Amino acid sequence: MSNTSSITYGRVAVVLQEIGMVSQEKAQTVLAEYADVAHSELKPYDVACALEMFGTAVSVHADDIDYLEDGYGGLLDRAAALTDGAVTVTNVRLHEGEFIGESRDDVLEFERNGQPVSISAEHFSDEYYDQMAACEAIEKLAPDNDPRSFLLVDFEREKYRVYDSIMVLTTSEQAAALEKSLGLRIR
């Protein structure tokens, strides 16, 4: 892996342009928006989050949210938007199950391009996503007849810190380039 201590938003922009994930115009727009920190060194998690800032990824919030069903709907809408209209999400529903011990076995259902999708989800609270279920649901939104898929971005983590899950829409070649150039692990 590369040395992430020298990675900046500017470096992320260059890499994303070089591998065809963003246009020069998009990169410049994001860098202008974050001009005051564009050349500050980023921690590994911030490098992963930068992918979302550049419109190539979506994050699954790890802290509390207001409403689970609405939260999943918004999350899936944001992920589908990355496909440039190739995938639509409708009828997002969360069916609450029974509590077994401290968790509730729920079912997340939605339609992907009109086809039903069902994902098992385990919730310990009405205020937190099931991170694994949310990531699995996003994976289902990969566009058909397209070499891109949603993959989980992993990075060096600090102890005792909570992190959002970052899902990037990428080809396998682009994922390899992100790993090499930005010190991320894409799986």
Buried (B, 14 or more C-beta within 10 A) or exposed (E): EBEBEEBBBBBBBBBBBEBEBBEEEBBEBBBEEBEEEBEEEBBBBBBBBBBBBBBBBBBBBBEEBEEBBEBBBBBBBBBBBBBEEBBBBEEBEBEBBEEEEEBBBBBBBBBBBEEEBEBEBBBEEBEBBBBBBBBBBBBBBBBEEEEBBBBBBBBBEEEEEEBBBBBBBBBEEBBEBBBEBBBBBBE
